[in-house]
Amino acid sequence: MSAARQVVVEADGGSRGNPGPAGYGAVVIDPATGEPLAETAEYIGVATNNVAEYRGLIAGLTAAKALFPDAGDALRVHVRMDSKLVVEQMSGRWKIKHPDMKPLAARAAAVLPPSSVTYEWIPRAQNKHADRLANEAMDAGRDGRQWEASASTAVLDAPARTPSTLPPVQGPPGDQVAGAAKARAALAAARGAADTLFPVPEPGVPDTAVPAAPTAPAPGQPAAGSSQQQPSADPQVGWGSAPDLGAPATLVLLRHGETALTPEKRFSGSGGTDPELSATGRGQADRAAGHFAALGTVQEIVSSPLRRCRETAAAVAGRLGLDVRIDEGLRETDFGAWEGLTFGEVRERYADDLTAWLASPDTAPTGGGESFAEVAERVAAARDRIVARYAGRTVLLVTHVTPIKTLVRLALGAPPEALFRMELSAASISTVAYYADGNASVRLLNDTSHLR
């Protein structure tokens, strides 16, 4: 029987356009020394990111097998990739739905016995070597040539590898909840106090003063907020002594396209008719899809369950070759008896209720709708789930005015009245990045350049 051999395979793939000119790269590494044993890369023509990532996996496994042709079942390969999709599907935790992915996954599974291969998700920053190989392959294809190992400089971009930087996998591969928990625990210990990533106050207990009622907002873009939420311990400020927390979870917030109610400025929440996108809204969704396809940065898609968001998300997912996950926490406010009415109609019929609603985030609309304090609580919970699940990933959230404004307000640490100061157009894009220590960075608000 051959002596057991262990290697690490780091693989990646990319597409400039998704689909667009694509390539993959993979490197086989000796875990005992951290030295690269083999590199492979190839330009594969027009393909999606996911296809390129799977091709990189297949090439990496094939290269590992070729290095030790006599090892047989004694060869053990630990695969590290920054593709959550590939890691979860090859680990058997996610179903493979896309028809283009099924044959590629089958090819990858056939290279080595399944019991010989383990998988681990890593942040993109830890996958620089394979990423650089993939980009070299795409550059070569752009220039009308194939990648050559002798001309590669990818090893220069690789992070320093030592046995201590390649620990054994602990827990399920790709388990970002565990990773986030470890980060929180380490930071809490350093501060000498318990901490949570994004603590939520007790329901119904606001910790800021209620603002005076401002100028009436446009219906469908409610301008009242929930009680302010602050971490129980101050997050670290400044970069001088900040720990390396890895890549943030980046939430790209896309408001759904227009419905028939949008231009009429009618309240349209989760308690009404659940309208579909209008012709204008479908056009906006298509332009947003083209924008994200050109960027090629979105790795996951999560949507509100309401129809207008699911239709918008489906347009983007179709271009990117991604699945859409639904999160109930991203739905719009339930506006109760105000659903379908204009702001003026609500003022005429429910003047006292409207005044009370504008004055306090804890007041619900007429007829048993949701208060903005309740909305903020469920939106914050959804945020925490998504940030923990997709640590280090770029996630497109297709949602509504209130959830987006709430996420931005909480990221800024702003009081409830800050929602009165935000404009949020149909199919607009905003972006917030969340780091493992609880800090957040608002990077974009109400961008509509992709619609012009």
N, C-alpha and C positions, 0 to 999 in steps of 0.2 A: 504493500500500500504506500502511495506517495506521501511524503511529509506535507503537513498542512501549510498552505501559503495564503497569506492575507495581503490584500491590496485595497486601496481606496480609489474610487473612480469619481472624478468631478466632471460634470457634463453640463452643457448649456446650448441653447439655440436661440436664434433671433431672426426677425423679419423686419425689413424697413418698409412698412406700409401695412402689414398684417391683414390680408396677404400682400406680399411684396418680395423683392429680392431677399433671399434667406440663406442662412448658413448655420453650421453647428461647429462646436469644438468640444473636445474631451481630453482629459489628462489622467493617466494612471500613476498613482503615487505609492511609494513605499511608506507605510505608516510608522515603521520603526525609525526611519531617518528623515522623513519628510521630503525626500528627493523624488522628482518626477522620473518615471521609468519609460513613459511613452506619451507622445502627443499625437492627436489626429484632428483634422478639421476638413470641411468640405463646403463649397458653395453648391446649393441644391436647386437653384432657380427660384421661381415664384412659389411661395408657400406661406403658411401661417406660422406664428410664433410656436404654437403647440406642436405642429408637425416637426418644426426644426428642433425643438427640445427633445422630442421622442427620437429623432434621428441621431441626436447627440448621445442619448443614452445607449442606443443600439451600438453606435460606434465605440463608445467607451467600454462597454461590456465585451465587445468583440476584440478590442485591443488587449484587454486584460487576459482573456482566454488565450490569445495568440502568444503572449509572453510566457505562459506556462502550459504548453500544450500537453505535457505529461502529468499535470496535477490532477486531472479528472475531478472527482467529487471532493477532493481535498482542497480545492481552491475556494477561498472565501472572499467575496467582494462586497465592500461597503460603499454604496453610492450616495454621493452628496450632491444635491441640486437645489437651485433656488426656485424651481417650478413646483409650487404646491400641488398643482393639478397632476403632474406626472408622479410625484412622490406618493400622493394619496391613492391614485388609481393603481399604481404598481404594487402598493402595499395591501391592496384589496379593501380599503376602507371606503373608497368612492366608486360608484358604478361608472363604467365607460359608456357614454351615451352617443357621442359623436361618431358617425360612421367612418370618418377618416382616421380616428384614433384607435379603433378596435384592431385593425391589422397591424398597426405599428406596435401596440402593446403586446400583441401575440408574438411578433418578431423578437421584441426585447425579452419576453419571458422564455423564449426558446433558446437563447444564446447559452445560458447556464441553467442548471437545476434551480428551481425557485428557492429551495432550502439553502442554496449557496450565496444568495444575494439579500442584503438588507438595505433599507433606504432611510435617508435622513434629509429633512428640509433644512437649508441654511440660508441666511440673508445673502442678498446679491453681493454685498461687500466682501463676503468670504468666498465668493465664487469667481474672483477676478481672472484667474488663469484661464478657465474654460470660456468665460465671457470674452476675453481678449482673442482667444483662438477663433471663436465664432465670428467676431468682427473682422479679423484678418481674412477669414474665408469670404465674407461678404465684400470686403474691399477688393479682394482678388477677382471675384465675379464681376464687380463693377468695371474692373479694368480689362475684362475679357480673358482672364487667365485663371488657373487653379492654384489653390494654396500649396505652398511648399514648406515642409518642416524646416529646411535649412535656412529659410529667410525669416522664420518666426522670432519675434521678440516677446512673446506672451509671458514667458517665464519671468521677465523683468517686472511685470505687473502683479505677479502672484504674491499673496501675503506670505510672510515668513512662516515656515512650517517646522515644527519640532514635535516630538512625541506628545508633549503636553498640550499642544494645540489640536491634537486629533484624539479626543477622548472617546471611549466607547459610548454607544448610543444608550441613553437612559430613558425609559418610557417609550411610548409609541413614537415611531419616526414622524417628524413634522408636528409634534404636539406643542403648539405655541402657547397654549394655556399654561402648561408647566413652565415654559421658558419665561413667560411674563410673571408668573408667581415667584420664580427664583429672583428675578430682577427686583420685584417689589420687596421681597424679604431682605435682600442684601441692603437695599437703600434704607429700609426701616431700621435695620440693625445699626447702620451707620449713624442714623439720627437719634437712636436710643428710644424710639417710640414706634408703635404700630402705625401702619399707613396702608392705604388702598390706592389703587391706580386712579380711580375717579370716584370718590365717595359721593353718595347721594344723601341729602338731608332727609330727616323723617318726614313722611307725607304730612302736608297741612301745617308745617312749621316754617314759615318764611323767615329768613334771617337778614332781610333788607327792608328798608322802609318802603311802603307802597307809594309809587309815584303819582303825582297829580295827573288827571286825564289830559292827554295831549290832543293835538289836532287829529280828527278822525282819519283812520288809515283807509287805504283802498281795500274793499272786500276781497277775500281770497288771498290777501296778504296781511293777516292779522298782526297788529302791532302792540301786543301785550306779551309779557314774558313771565317766567316762573321765578320763584325765589332763587336768589343767587347761591351757587354752589361753589365752595372753596375746599381745597385739600385740607386735611386735618393737620398736615405739617407743610411748611413752606418748601416747594420744590427748589432745587438748586438753580440759582440765577448766575449767568455768566459762563464763559467757556474756559477760564483759566485752569480750574481744577476739576472740571466736570468729568465723570467717568465715561468710558466709551460704551454707550448704550445700544450701539448698533443702529441699523436703518429704522426710521420710524414707520408706523403704519400710516399711510397717506390715504385719506378719504377724499375722493373727488366727488363733489356733491352736485348732481345734475337735477335741476328741477324739470319735471315732465313738460312735454309740449302742450300747446293750447288745446282746450276743449271748446265747445260752443259757449260755455259759461264764462270763459276767461275774458274775452273782449268786452263782455257786458258787466264785468266786475261784480259777479255774484258770489256769495259765500258758497264754496264747494269743498266740503270736507269729507269725512268718512261715514257720515250719517245720512247722506243724500242718495242721489240716483246712480252714482258711480259712472259718470259719463266717459265715453270713449274719446280718443283724440279726434279733433277736426282735421280737415284736409290741410289746413295751415300747420296744425300740430304734428301731423305725420311728416310734413316737409321739414319741420324743425328737428324731429327725431332723426331723420335721414342725414341731415347736415351734421348733427352731433355725432352720429355714427361714423361719418367720414372723417370728422376731426379726430376722434379717438383712434381710428384705424391708422391715420397718418402719423400720430404720435407714437403708437405702439407701446405705451407704458402701462395701460390698464391690465391687471392680471386676474382680477375677480370682479364679479358684478353682483350686487345685492339690491333688491328693489322693495318698495312698498307693495302691499298686496292689491292696491287699488288699480283699476283697469288702465287708467291713463299712464301710470308709472310702468306697469307691466308691458304695455305696448311700446313705450319709449325704450325701456330696457331691452326688449326683444330686438328692436332695430339695431341697437349697438351690439348686442350679443351675436346677432347674425353675421355682422361684419368681422367680429373678432374671433369667432369660433369658440365662444365661452358659454358656459351654462349660467343661468340666473337663479340665485338663491333668494327666497322671499323672507323678509323679516317683518313681523306684525308691528314691531315698535316704530317703524318708519312711516306708518300711515299718517294722514293729515288729521287735524283736530276734528272731532265731532261737534258741529255747530248747532246741533239740536234743531229747534223750530226755525232757525235762521237759514237753514240749507236752501239754496236756490234763490234767496232774496238779495236785493242790492242793499248797500249800507243805508241808503235813504229809506227804503221800505222797512228795514228793521227799526230805524229811528222813529218812524211813524207808528209802528205797531207795538213796539216793546221799548219805549223810550227809557223807562226806569231801569229795566234789565240791562240795556246797552250801556247806560251810564255806570252802573255798578261793575259791569264786565271790563270796561275801559279803566276803571279805577283800581282794580285789584286782580292780580294773576290767579287768585284763589277762587274767583267767581266764575261759574259756568254759564254758558248761554242759556236762553230760555228753553225749557222742555227737556232738560236732562242731558245737555251736551257736556263736553269736557272743559275743565278749566285749563289755563295755560300752565299752572303748576303741575297738574296731572300729566299733561303732554310732555313737559320737560322731564318728568321723572321717568316715563317710559322711553323717551328718546335717549336720555343718558344711559339707561340700562342697555338699550340696543347698541349704543356707541361702545360701551364697555365690552359687550359680547364680540362685536366685530373687531375691535382693536386687539383683543386677546387672541381671537381666532386667526387673524391675518397680520400678526406682528411682522414688520419689515416688508409688507406687501403694499401695492397700490390698488385700492379697491374703489370701484365706481358705485356710489350710492345714488339710486334713482328715487327721488322722494319729492317732497312738497315744500311750500313756503315755510310753514311753521317749524317743521323739523330742521330745515337748513338754517334758518335764522337762529334757532335755539342752539344748534351745534356751534355756530360762529360766536354767538354771545357768550356761551360757556367757555369756549376756547380763549376768548379775550379776557375773561373774568369781569365782564361788563354787567352793569345793573339791568333790571328788566326793561327800563325805558330805552335802552340801546336799540331794541327791536324797532322802535319808531324811526330810527335813523338809517335803516337799511332799505335799499331798493333791491327787488329780486324779480327779474323778468322770467317769462316762460322760456324753458330750455336753456337757462343761464347756467354757468359753471362757477362753482366756488370750491376752494380746496383748503383742508385743514390737515396738518401732520401731527401725529401723537407719538411722543417718546415714552420709553419705558419708565421714566422717573415721574411721569404725570404732567410734564410740560407739554404745551400744545403751541403750534405755530400756524396762524392764519396766513395762507400764501396767495389767496385769490378770492375775490368776491364779485359776483354778478357779471362775469365775463360773457359777452354775447358776440364776440368778434367772429366766431365760427358761423354765425347766422347771417352775416352780411354778404 
